[in-house]
Amino acid sequence: MRVLVTGCKGQLGTEMRRLSVEHTKHSYVYVDIDELDLTDGEAVKRLVEKEKTDVIVNCAAYTNVDGAEENEAAALRVNADAVENLARTGRKIIHISTDYIFSGEGWLPYRETDAAAPRTAYGRTKWEGEKRLKEWSRDAIVFRTAWLYSPWGKNFVKTMLKYGAEKDELRVVYDQIGSPTYAGDLARVIYAALDADEWHGGTYHVTDEGVCSWYDFTVEILRQANERENKYKARVIPIRSDEYVYKTPRPHYSVLDKQKVKDTFGVSIPHWTESLKECLEQMI
């Protein structure tokens, strides 16, 4: 198959490119905003036809949660209009979505069949993208993920490493629970779907195994980082969400049930502490 990967310069897209040497069953074309404006439907159609595309892996997204709250229209163009443009091409699609489509107010891992109840502009636009995708491409694959990080771009791990080395103290919330997800692990699941003997359309949840709070995550980031380079001296102090000023509300519980993706694609998902180690080996 000929596979077009959008958003190739982002966290996930970069991992798709990095791991491509291990996956040679198909041929790949990588594009980002410089090569293709996904909000331009005609441009999308032309490129897809020019490249003789069989499958599209959409790693592009508007992921600035606070920015989406301030300009929901801009987020909608990328998270929904662009997705519809891709779906209208008639190609098979793998699309990445988010835990933010849920309310984040439960205390059981979310299953794929649980009702969407987004509380933010970002969540609303991503949910709208899912709905439009399924309208045009009923056999599309949707992978919902959460707490994504990598050595590339902006993310929580890189921020904590920076502040951990610069500051004496870090105040981090302990009452928001989820599963950190290394972008390389998500990329491997995408490749598993692409390399499978048959196409398994549907919605799946993909995060690394295990759960923690942002506080726990920070403590482990600095602990592992100090094993490699002993300069991350900041003391991590747990605080409640109501002690931190957010422009946009964050989910209190973002754990996703992953049984379906493991059963369908036969993938083994590592614990987040092991994946963090793999990521830090590339960074420090």
C-alpha positions in Angstrom: 0.0 0.0 0.0 0.9 3.6 -0.4 0.5 5.4 2.9 0.3 9.2 3.3 1.2 10.4 6.8 0.1 13.9 7.7 1.5 16.1 10.5 4.9 14.4 10.0 6.8 17.1 12.0 4.8 16.7 15.2 5.5 14.3 18.1 3.7 11.3 16.6 4.6 12.0 13.0 8.2 12.3 13.9 8.0 8.9 15.6 6.3 7.4 12.6 9.2 8.6 10.4 11.8 7.4 13.0 10.3 3.9 13.2 9.6 3.6 9.5 13.0 1.7 8.9 11.5 -1.2 10.9 8.3 -1.3 8.8 9.0 -1.9 5.1 5.8 -3.7 4.1 4.3 -0.5 2.6 5.7 2.7 1.1 5.2 6.0 2.9 4.9 9.7 2.0 5.2 12.2 4.8 3.7 15.7 4.7 3.2 18.6 7.1 1.7 22.1 6.8 4.5 23.3 4.6 3.6 20.7 1.9 -0.1 20.4 2.4 -2.8 22.6 4.0 -5.3 20.0 5.2 -8.0 22.7 5.4 -7.9 23.1 1.6 -10.1 20.3 0.3 -9.0 20.6 -3.3 -5.3 20.6 -2.4 -5.9 17.5 -0.3 -7.6 15.7 -3.1 -4.9 16.6 -5.6 -2.1 15.4 -3.4 -3.8 12.1 -2.5 -4.4 11.4 -6.2 -0.9 12.5 -7.2 0.7 10.2 -4.6 -1.6 7.3 -5.5 -2.5 7.0 -1.8 -4.2 3.9 -0.5 -4.2 4.8 3.3 -4.0 8.1 5.1 -2.6 8.3 8.7 -3.7 11.6 10.1 -1.2 12.7 12.8 -2.1 16.4 12.3 -4.1 18.2 15.0 -4.7 21.5 16.8 -3.6 20.3 20.3 -3.2 23.6 22.1 -5.9 23.2 24.7 -5.9 26.8 25.9 -5.5 28.2 22.4 -8.6 26.2 21.3 -10.6 27.8 24.1 -9.6 31.2 22.9 -10.2 30.5 19.2 -12.4 27.5 18.8 -13.0 28.3 15.1 -9.3 27.8 14.3 -9.2 24.5 16.2 -12.3 23.3 14.4 -10.7 23.9 11.0 -7.8 21.6 11.8 -9.6 19.1 14.1 -12.8 18.7 12.1 -12.8 20.4 8.7 -9.4 19.0 7.7 -10.5 15.5 8.9 -13.6 15.7 6.7 -11.4 16.8 3.7 -9.2 13.7 4.2 -12.3 11.4 4.6 -13.9 12.8 1.4 -11.0 11.4 -0.6 -12.5 7.9 -0.1 -9.2 6.4 1.1 -8.8 4.3 4.2 -7.9 6.4 7.2 -6.2 6.0 10.5 -7.0 9.1 12.7 -5.8 10.1 16.1 -8.2 11.4 18.7 -8.1 12.2 22.4 -9.3 11.5 26.0 -10.7 15.0 26.0 -13.8 13.8 24.2 -14.9 12.5 27.6 -15.9 14.5 30.6 -13.0 13.3 32.8 -15.4 13.1 35.8 -15.7 9.3 36.1 -13.5 6.9 38.1 -13.5 3.9 35.8 -11.4 3.5 32.7 -13.3 4.8 29.7 -14.3 2.3 27.1 -14.7 3.0 23.4 -18.5 2.7 23.7 -18.8 5.3 26.6 -20.7 8.4 25.7 -18.7 11.5 24.7 -19.1 14.6 26.9 -16.4 17.0 26.0 -16.0 20.0 28.4 -13.5 22.0 26.4 -13.3 23.6 23.0 -10.4 21.2 22.2 -12.5 18.2 23.2 -15.5 19.4 21.2 -13.5 20.0 18.0 -11.8 16.6 18.3 -15.2 14.9 18.8 -16.6 16.7 15.8 -13.7 15.4 13.8 -14.5 11.9 14.8 -18.2 12.3 13.9 -17.4 13.7 10.5 -14.9 11.0 9.8 -17.4 8.3 10.5 -19.9 10.0 8.3 -17.6 9.8 5.2 -15.5 6.7 6.1 -17.4 4.1 8.1 -14.4 1.7 8.1 -11.9 4.3 9.5 -9.7 3.5 12.4 -9.7 6.0 15.3 -7.0 5.7 18.0 -7.8 7.8 21.0 -4.8 8.6 23.2 -3.8 10.7 26.2 -0.9 12.4 27.9 1.3 12.1 24.8 5.0 12.9 25.0 8.3 12.3 23.1 11.7 13.9 22.6 10.2 16.1 20.0 8.1 19.3 20.1 6.4 20.7 23.2 5.2 18.3 25.9 5.0 17.7 29.7 8.2 15.7 30.0 10.4 18.3 28.2 8.8 21.1 30.3 9.5 19.2 33.6 13.1 18.5 32.6 13.6 22.2 31.9 12.0 23.4 35.1 13.5 20.6 37.1 17.0 21.8 36.3 16.2 25.5 36.7 13.9 25.8 39.7 14.1 24.8 43.4 10.5 23.7 43.6 7.8 22.4 41.3 4.1 22.5 42.3 2.2 19.8 40.4 -1.4 18.6 40.7 -2.0 15.2 42.3 -5.7 14.9 41.7 -5.7 14.5 37.9 -5.2 10.9 36.9 -4.2 9.3 33.6 -1.8 7.2 31.7 1.3 8.8 30.1 1.8 7.7 26.5 5.1 7.7 24.7 4.5 8.7 21.1 6.8 5.9 19.9 4.4 3.3 21.5 1.4 4.8 19.7 3.3 4.8 16.5 4.0 1.1 16.9 0.3 0.4 17.3 -0.4 2.4 14.1 2.2 0.2 12.3 0.6 -2.9 13.7 -2.8 -1.8 12.2 -1.1 -1.0 8.9 0.8 -4.3 8.8 -2.2 -6.4 9.8 -3.4 -9.0 7.3 -6.8 -7.4 7.2 -8.2 -4.0 7.9 -9.9 -3.6 11.3 -12.0 -0.4 11.2 -13.3 0.9 14.5 -12.5 3.1 17.5 -9.7 2.0 19.9 -8.0 3.4 23.0 -4.2 3.5 23.1 -2.1 4.7 26.0 0.8 3.1 27.9 -0.1 0.7 30.7 -0.4 1.9 34.3 -1.9 5.0 35.8 -0.5 8.0 37.8 -1.1 11.6 38.6 0.8 14.5 37.1 2.6 14.7 40.4 3.6 11.0 40.3 4.7 11.5 36.6 6.8 14.4 37.5 8.5 12.6 40.4 9.4 9.7 38.1 10.6 11.9 35.3 13.1 13.7 37.6 14.1 10.4 39.3 14.9 8.7 36.0 16.6 11.8 34.6 18.9 12.1 37.6 20.0 8.6 37.1 21.4 9.8 33.8 22.5 13.3 34.6 22.3 14.5 38.2 21.2 18.0 37.8 17.4 17.9 38.3 17.3 19.2 41.9 13.8 20.7 42.1 11.6 19.4 44.9 8.2 18.3 43.6 5.3 19.4 45.8 1.8 17.9 45.3 -1.1 20.4 45.0 -4.8 20.2 44.3 -6.2 21.3 41.0 -8.1 24.2 42.7 -4.7 25.5 43.8 -3.5 25.9 40.2 -5.0 28.5 37.9 -6.1 26.9 34.6 -7.4 28.9 31.6 -9.2 25.7 30.5 -10.5 22.9 32.8 -8.5 19.6 32.7 -10.0 16.1 33.1 -9.7 14.7 36.6 -9.7 11.1 35.3 -8.4 10.3 31.8 -7.6 6.6 32.0 -8.6 4.7 28.9 -9.5 1.0 28.7 -7.1 -0.7 26.2 -8.4 -4.2 26.0 -10.0 -3.8 22.6 -6.8 -2.7 20.8 -4.7 -5.5 22.5 -7.3 -8.1 21.5 -7.7 -6.9 17.9 -4.1 -6.2 16.9 -2.2 -8.5 19.3 0.0 -5.7 20.6 1.8 -5.7 23.8 1.8 -2.3 25.5 4.6 -1.4 27.9 4.2 0.2 31.3 4.6 4.0 31.2 7.7 3.9 33.5 9.5 1.7 31.0 8.5 3.8 28.0 9.6 7.0 29.9 13.1 5.4 30.2 13.2 4.7 26.5 12.3 8.3 25.8 14.8 9.8 28.2 17.6 7.7 26.7 17.1 9.7 23.5 16.9 13.1 25.4 19.7 13.0 28.0 
